[in-house]
Amino acid sequence: MRSPISGYSRLTKAHKLSVAGIAAVGAASLAFAVVPGAAADEDKQSVAVKQVAWSASEFGTEHQQNELTKQSDNAAKAAKAQAEAKKKADAEAAKAKADKERADKEAASRSAARKPAPAAPAAPAAPAAPAKKTYANNLDGWINEALDIMRAKGIPGSYEGIKRNIMRESTGNPRAINNWDINAINGIPSKGLLQVIDPTFKAYHVEGTSWDIYDPVANITAACNYAADKYGSMDNVNSAY
C-alpha cells in the first residue's frame, strides 16, 4: 500500500529502528550539549585553570605604557639638555659681560692715566703797577718831580719856594757854576740849579736820585734836604745859604 505522501514508500521495521537510533543519538548529543555531563565538567575545569601567557588586550596596554614611559624619558632628557644649554648660555653671557666691564674699566683707567693733569688754577694776577708818572724835561717838570720825591722822603718845600730860589741862584740853568765866590776861591765852586757845593751835595744826597751834581732833580732834592736841616725848609731861604 502507498504512503499518503507522494513519492515515499512505507517504512519497514528496520527503517524505523534506524531512524529511532539516529534520533536517540541526536537527542543524546543535544542533551550533552544542553545539560553538561561529568566529562564536560572536567574539561571545563581543565580549561579554567590552564595558564594563559598573555592576551591581546593586555599586550596593547603594556605596549602603550612602554611608549608613554619612553616619551616621558625623552621629554625629561630634552628638558635637562635645554636647561643645561640655557645654564651654559647664561654663564657665557655673564662671563662676556664681566669681561666687557673689566675691559671698559681698564680702558678708562688707561685713558685717565694718559689724560693730562688739569692745569693748576692761575694765580690771581698781581695788581698792575701804576704807570710811572712822567714829567716834562724843563724847569717846571724838574721841580714837580723833585717835589714828589721830597714828599715820599718827608722833606718839606713848595713849588713857589723852590722856583724862587732857583731863579735867584742860576736863572734856571742846570749847568750853572760859580767860579768867583769864596767857595770857588777855596776850590769847591757852587754848581747846578740851586748852586750846591760838592761836599754838601754828597752829604745831603737823596736816595733814588742821580749822583751827578748837575742833574736837575738830584740838585734840587739835595739842596732842599740841606735847607730843611739848616732853615726848616727851602721856603725860608731868601738869599745865599
C-alpha positions in Angstrom: 0.0 0.0 0.0 1.3 3.5 -0.8 2.2 6.3 1.7 -0.1 9.2 1.8 3.0 11.2 1.0 3.5 11.0 -2.6 6.8 9.6 -3.7 7.6 7.9 -0.4 7.2 4.1 0.3 6.1 2.8 3.6 8.9 2.4 6.1 9.9 -1.1 7.1 10.6 -2.1 10.6 14.3 -2.0 10.0 14.0 1.5 8.7 12.0 2.6 11.8 14.7 1.3 14.1 17.4 3.1 12.2 15.6 6.4 12.4 14.9 5.8 16.1 18.6 5.1 16.6 19.6 8.2 14.8 17.1 10.2 16.8 18.4 8.8 20.0 21.9 9.6 19.1 20.9 13.1 18.2 18.9 13.5 21.4 21.9 12.3 23.3 24.1 14.7 21.6 21.7 17.5 22.1 21.3 16.5 25.8 25.1 16.5 26.2 25.3 19.9 24.6 22.4 21.4 26.6 22.9 19.7 30.0 26.6 19.4 31.0 27.8 16.0 32.0 30.7 14.9 34.2 33.1 14.7 31.3 32.2 18.1 30.2 32.6 19.5 33.7 36.1 18.0 33.9 37.0 19.5 30.5 35.6 22.9 31.6 37.5 22.8 34.8 40.7 21.9 33.0 40.2 24.9 30.7 39.5 27.2 33.6 42.8 26.6 35.4 45.0 26.5 32.3 47.9 29.2 32.5 47.4 32.0 30.0 50.6 33.7 28.8 49.1 37.0 27.6 46.0 38.4 25.9 45.7 40.8 23.1 44.2 43.5 25.4 46.9 43.1 28.0 49.6 43.2 25.3 48.2 46.5 24.0 48.2 48.2 27.4 51.8 47.2 28.2 52.9 48.5 24.8 51.2 51.8 25.4 52.7 52.1 28.8 56.2 51.5 27.4 55.6 54.1 24.8 54.5 56.7 27.4 57.5 55.9 29.6 59.8 56.3 26.6 58.2 59.6 25.7 58.4 60.8 29.3 62.1 59.9 29.4 62.8 61.6 26.1 61.0 64.7 27.3 62.9 64.7 30.6 66.2 64.3 28.7 65.2 67.1 26.3 64.3 69.4 29.2 67.5 68.6 31.0 69.5 69.3 27.9 67.7 72.5 27.3 68.2 73.6 30.9 72.0 72.8 30.7 72.2 74.7 27.4 70.5 77.7 29.0 72.7 77.5 32.0 75.8 77.4 29.8 74.5 80.3 27.7 73.8 82.3 30.8 77.2 81.6 32.2 78.8 82.6 28.9 76.7 85.8 28.7 77.7 86.6 32.3 81.4 86.0 31.6 81.2 88.1 28.4 79.5 90.9 30.4 82.2 90.7 33.1 85.0 90.7 30.5 83.5 93.7 28.8 83.1 95.6 32.1 86.7 94.8 33.0 87.9 95.8 29.6 85.9 99.1 29.8 87.3 99.8 33.2 90.9 99.1 32.1 90.4 101.3 29.0 89.0 104.1 31.2 91.9 103.7 33.6 94.4 103.9 30.7 92.6 106.9 29.3 92.7 108.7 32.7 96.4 107.9 33.0 97.1 109.4 29.6 94.9 112.4 30.3 97.0 115.5 31.2 96.6 116.7 34.7 94.3 119.7 34.9 96.3 122.9 34.9 96.5 124.5 38.3 94.3 127.5 38.6 96.1 130.6 37.6 97.3 132.7 40.4 95.4 135.9 40.7 97.1 138.5 38.6 99.1 140.9 40.7 97.6 144.4 40.6 99.2 146.3 37.8 101.8 148.7 38.9 100.6 152.2 38.5 102.0 153.7 35.4 105.2 155.7 36.1 104.5 159.3 36.2 106.2 161.3 33.5 107.5 164.8 33.8 108.4 167.4 31.2 112.1 167.9 30.6 112.1 171.5 31.7 112.2 173.6 34.8 108.5 173.0 35.6 108.9 169.3 35.2 112.1 169.1 37.2 110.6 171.0 40.2 107.4 168.8 40.1 109.5 165.6 40.0 111.7 166.8 42.9 108.6 167.7 44.9 107.1 164.1 44.5 110.4 162.6 45.7 110.6 165.1 48.7 107.0 164.2 49.8 107.9 160.5 49.7 111.0 161.2 51.9 109.3 163.7 54.2 111.4 166.7 53.0 109.4 170.0 53.2 109.2 172.6 50.5 106.8 174.2 48.0 106.9 174.8 44.3 107.0 178.6 44.8 109.8 178.5 47.3 111.9 176.2 45.2 111.4 178.2 41.9 112.1 181.5 43.6 115.5 180.3 44.9 116.4 178.6 41.6 115.8 181.8 39.6 118.0 183.8 42.1 120.8 181.3 42.1 121.0 180.0 38.5 118.1 181.6 36.5 117.1 178.0 35.7 120.3 176.8 34.2 121.1 173.3 35.4 124.8 173.6 34.2 125.4 176.9 36.0 128.7 177.2 38.1 130.0 180.0 40.3 133.8 180.5 39.7 134.3 183.8 41.6 132.8 183.5 45.2 134.6 182.2 48.3 133.7 178.6 47.5 135.3 178.9 44.1 138.4 180.5 45.7 138.5 177.5 48.1 138.3 175.2 45.0 134.8 174.0 45.6 132.6 176.1 43.4 128.8 176.1 43.7 127.0 174.1 40.9 123.6 173.4 39.4 120.1 174.9 39.7 120.4 175.7 43.4 124.2 176.2 43.5 125.3 173.4 45.8 129.0 172.6 46.5 130.2 169.1 46.2 130.6 168.3 49.9 127.0 169.5 50.6 125.6 167.6 47.7 127.2 164.3 48.8 126.2 164.8 52.5 122.5 165.6 51.7 122.1 163.4 48.6 118.6 161.9 48.4 118.5 158.2 47.8 117.0 157.2 44.4 118.3 160.3 42.6 121.4 160.6 40.4 124.8 161.2 41.9 125.5 163.8 39.2 125.5 167.2 40.9 124.4 168.8 37.6 121.3 166.5 37.4 118.4 169.0 37.9 116.2 166.7 40.2 119.2 165.4 42.2 120.4 169.0 42.7 117.0 170.3 43.8 116.3 167.5 46.3 119.8 167.6 47.9 119.6 171.4 48.2 116.1 171.2 49.7 117.2 168.5 52.1 120.1 170.7 53.3 117.8 173.8 53.6 115.3 171.7 55.7 118.1 170.7 58.0 119.5 174.2 58.4 116.5 176.5 57.9 113.4 174.3 58.3 112.5 174.5 54.5 113.7 175.9 51.2 110.7 178.2 51.6 112.5 180.0 54.4 115.6 180.8 52.2 115.7 184.2 50.6 119.4 184.7 49.9 122.6 182.9 49.7 122.6 180.0 52.0 
